[in-house]
Amino acid sequence: MINEIRLKKTVNDILRETFPTAHIYGQGDNEGFEYPAIFSEMAMTNQNDATINIVEKNYKIGIQYVPSGDRSEEDDLTFYQTLRDALCCIDDRNRKRKMCIKVLDDDDNSDRYIKVRDLAYGYVGEAQDQMIITFTLYFHDFKEYVAPEPLITDVDVDVELKSRR
């Protein structure tokens, strides 16, 4: 099973490797940051039971880039293309390059490949001048089924009867 902390750490590790000079910040870190800065946010958007032991999970990731100097659309698109390439990896199982990230599964310490879907970018802020890249991490996770306790079907009761006189 993959927990949220491991997933967020993997995304931040990819950002650190891809943009080594940038400072990585999480949700809520919006004052006193150093340039260039990357803000990384993650939120679960969907969780459904696929089967009795399998859960389908979707996490929405938002990456906001704040450069150290004047920004241009060319800088933003270069950042987007670099991040897009970093979100592709070679799947060891079939040796194909896919939009996915490699995450360590906490249950058995094996590598899992989590699909990257719906990669997009846009602009936010008062002047619509801050680029934000969003994507969804989609995967199925194992959830152990715990059988409910059986209902009581029979009860033995020892009663001592006393006569009244």
N, C-alpha and C positions, 0 to 999 in steps of 0.2 A: 504494500500500500504506500502511496506517495502522499506525504503530508504537505500542507501549505507552506511551511517554513522552508522545506527542501526545494519546493518549486520556485519560490521567490528568490532564494539564494542562488539557484541555477541561472535565473534570468539576470540577476545582478552580476554574477560571474561572467556571463557572456558580454554584458556591457563593459565590465572592467577590462576584459581581454581585448575587446574591439576598440574601445576608446580609453587608452591608458592614462591620458592626461586629464580626463574629465572627472569631476567629483560626482559621486552617485548619492542621491538623496531619496528618501522614501516619502510616503504620504505624510503630510503635515509639516514637513521640513521646508518652510517657505521664507524664513527670515535668516539673514546672516550667512547665506551660502556663498561659496567661492565659484568664480567663473573659470573655465566652462563648466556648466552644470547639467546633469541629467537627472530628471525626476522620474522615478519608477513607481507605479502603483499597480496593485493587483486586487481583484475582487472576484469572488465566485458569482457567476451569473446564472448557473443552472446545475442542478444535481437531480438525477432521476434513477430509479431502480431499473436496470436493464433486465436482470434476472434475479433470482433469489440471492445469488452470491456476487453479482456484478453491478457496480454503480457507474453510471455515465456522468462525467464531470466536465464543466466548462468554466474556465477562468478568463476574465477580460483583463488584459494588460494594457496600460497606458504609459508611454514613454514620451517625456517632454524634454526637448533640447534647448538650452539657453547658452549661446556661444559667448566668448569673452569680449568680442568686439562688435563692430557693426555686422549685421547679418544680411544675407542676401538670399534670394530664392535658390540660387545655385548652391550655396552652402547647405541649405535645408535639404535639397534633393540629394546632395552628396551624402549627407548624414543618413537619409532614408535608405539610399542604395547600399551603403555600408552595413547598416543594421539588417536590411533584408538579406544580404549575403551571409551575415553572421547567424541568422535564424535558419539556415540550411545546413544540414549535416549529412554525412554518408551513413546510411543505415547499414550496420555491420551484417544484418541478417540477409539482405539481398543486394548489397553493394550498390545501391542507387542513392543519388542525391535527392533529398526531399526537404520540404519545409517542415522541419521538426527540430526539437531540441533533445539532447541526451540528458536524462535525469537518473540518479541512482535510486532504485526501489528500496525502501526501508525494510521491507519484509525479508528479502533474501539477498540483499546487497548486489543485485544485478542491474545492468543498464536497461532503462526503458526509453523508448522513443516516443515523445509526446508531440502530437500533430499541432502545427501552427496553421490556423485558419483565419480568414477574414482580415488579412493584413491591409491596413489603409492608413492614410495620413490626412491631416487637415490642419486648420489654424484656429487657435483660441485666443482669449485675452480681449481687453477692451478695444484694441485697434486691430484685432484679428491678425496679429503679427508673431505669435508664438506657435511653432510647429508642434503638433502632437501626433504620435504614431500609435495606433491601436491594433491589437490582434487578439485572437482567442486561442487559448490552449485547450485542446479537446482530447479526452482520453477516457478509457474504461479502467476502473479500479476494482480490485477484489475486496469484497466485504464478507467476512466469515458469518455464516448463518448460525444463529443461536436459537435452538429449538425452545419454544416456551415450556414452562414447567407443566407436567401432566396434571390434569384435573383430578381431584379426589373422587374416586369411584366407590370406595367402601370405607366405613369407619367402624372400628370395634369400640364399644363402650362397655365398661364394667360398671354395673350399678348394684349397689347393695340396698335391698329393700328392708325396711324396718316396719314392723306392724305397730299400729296404734291401739292402745287399750286404755 
